[in-house]
Amino acid sequence: MPSPLSVDLRERVVAAVVAGASCHRAAARFGVSVSSASRWSERFRHEGQLASKPMGGDHTSKRIEAHAGLILRISKQEPRLFLRELRDRLAEQGVQTSTSGLSRFFARHGISWKTYGPPRPQVARIRWSVQSA
């Protein structure tokens, strides 16, 4: 992932746009994309900010964490649910998420989510012996 462009360059591009240059002209003059010049100018107009926004990290966990009580209650009431079944139960309650989102939720909370399949059949152990003749 590329690193963000410097605040100095952003300031020069936005200053050119504020001085009357179009975003196209300012972008060509400073060697940046038109969309960057437009975004920076728009953000400066509305927020007064030129610094880049934080990159990476988790942007979605706060949505599922808002429903932590419901998720934990359902998983405690029915501990043998598969993640996809829990996802469907949550959807019935109006909570949209994915099975991978639920998996990360339980990992963050230190809860292991075990799946229970049918019991494995017992295999009879046979001892083979070799008899010498």
C-alpha positions as CSV (number, residue, x, y, z in Angstrom):
1,M,0.0,0.0,0.0
2,P,1.5,3.4,-0.9
3,S,2.2,5.9,1.7
4,P,0.2,9.2,1.8
5,L,1.5,12.3,0.1
6,S,3.1,15.0,2.2
7,V,1.1,17.7,3.9
8,D,3.3,20.3,2.2
9,L,2.2,19.1,-1.2
10,R,-1.4,19.0,-0.1
11,E,-1.1,22.6,1.2
12,R,0.4,23.8,-2.1
13,V,-2.4,22.1,-4.2
14,V,-5.2,23.4,-2.0
15,A,-3.7,26.9,-2.0
16,A,-3.6,26.8,-5.8
17,V,-7.3,25.8,-5.9
18,V,-8.3,28.4,-3.3
19,A,-6.4,31.0,-5.4
20,G,-8.6,30.2,-8.3
21,A,-7.0,27.4,-10.3
22,S,-9.2,24.5,-11.2
23,C,-8.5,21.1,-9.7
24,H,-7.4,19.9,-13.1
25,R,-4.9,22.7,-13.5
26,A,-3.6,22.4,-9.9
27,A,-3.2,18.6,-10.3
28,A,-1.2,19.0,-13.5
29,R,1.0,21.7,-12.0
30,F,1.9,19.6,-8.9
31,G,1.9,16.2,-10.5
32,V,-1.0,14.6,-8.6
33,S,-4.2,13.1,-9.7
34,V,-7.3,15.3,-10.3
35,S,-9.3,13.2,-7.9
36,S,-6.7,13.8,-5.1
37,A,-6.7,17.5,-5.7
38,S,-10.5,17.5,-5.7
39,R,-10.7,15.4,-2.5
40,W,-8.1,17.5,-0.7
41,S,-9.8,20.7,-1.6
42,E,-13.3,19.4,-0.6
43,R,-12.0,18.1,2.7
44,F,-10.2,21.4,3.4
45,R,-13.4,23.3,2.6
46,H,-15.6,21.2,4.9
47,E,-13.3,20.1,7.7
48,G,-10.3,22.5,7.5
49,Q,-8.0,19.4,7.4
50,L,-5.2,18.6,5.1
51,A,-3.5,15.8,6.9
52,S,-4.1,12.3,5.6
53,K,-6.6,10.1,7.3
54,P,-5.4,7.0,9.1
55,M,-4.6,4.0,6.9
56,G,-5.4,0.4,7.6
57,G,-6.8,-1.0,10.8
58,D,-10.2,-2.3,11.6
59,H,-13.1,-0.1,10.5
60,T,-16.0,-2.5,11.0
61,S,-15.8,-4.1,14.4
62,K,-17.6,-1.3,16.1
63,R,-20.8,-2.2,14.2
64,I,-20.8,-5.8,15.5
65,E,-19.6,-4.7,19.0
66,A,-22.8,-2.6,19.3
67,H,-24.7,-5.9,19.3
68,A,-22.3,-7.8,21.7
69,G,-25.0,-8.4,24.3
70,L,-27.4,-10.0,21.8
71,I,-24.7,-12.1,20.2
72,L,-23.4,-13.4,23.6
73,R,-26.9,-14.1,24.8
74,I,-27.9,-16.1,21.8
75,S,-24.6,-18.0,21.8
76,K,-25.0,-18.8,25.5
77,Q,-28.6,-20.0,25.1
78,E,-27.7,-22.2,22.2
79,P,-24.0,-23.1,22.4
80,R,-24.2,-25.7,19.7
81,L,-25.1,-23.3,16.9
82,F,-22.9,-23.1,13.9
83,L,-21.6,-19.6,13.0
84,R,-23.8,-19.5,9.9
85,E,-26.9,-20.4,12.1
86,L,-26.0,-17.6,14.5
87,R,-25.5,-15.2,11.6
88,D,-29.1,-16.2,10.4
89,R,-30.5,-15.7,13.9
90,L,-28.9,-12.3,14.0
91,A,-30.3,-11.4,10.6
92,E,-33.8,-12.2,11.9
93,Q,-33.1,-9.5,14.6
94,G,-31.9,-7.0,12.0
95,V,-28.2,-7.4,12.6
96,Q,-26.3,-7.9,9.3
97,T,-22.9,-9.6,9.7
98,S,-20.8,-12.4,8.2
99,T,-19.5,-15.7,9.6
100,S,-16.0,-14.4,9.5
101,G,-17.1,-11.2,11.3
102,L,-18.6,-13.4,14.0
103,S,-15.4,-15.5,14.2
104,R,-13.3,-12.3,14.7
105,F,-15.8,-11.1,17.3
106,F,-15.5,-14.3,19.4
107,A,-11.7,-14.2,19.0
108,R,-11.6,-10.6,20.3
109,H,-13.7,-11.7,23.3
110,G,-11.5,-14.8,24.0
111,I,-14.3,-17.2,23.3
112,S,-13.5,-20.4,21.3
113,W,-16.3,-21.4,19.1
114,K,-16.4,-25.1,18.8
115,T,-18.3,-27.0,16.1
116,Y,-19.8,-30.3,17.1
117,G,-20.2,-32.9,14.4
118,P,-21.5,-36.4,14.7
119,P,-19.5,-38.6,17.0
120,R,-16.7,-40.5,15.4
121,P,-17.3,-44.3,15.1
122,Q,-15.1,-46.4,17.3
123,V,-12.7,-48.6,15.2
124,A,-12.0,-52.0,16.6
125,R,-8.3,-52.5,17.0
126,I,-7.0,-55.7,15.7
127,R,-3.7,-57.1,16.8
128,W,-1.8,-58.8,14.1
129,S,0.7,-61.3,15.1
130,V,3.2,-63.1,12.9
131,Q,3.8,-66.6,13.8
132,S,6.9,-68.2,12.7
133,A,6.7,-71.5,11.0
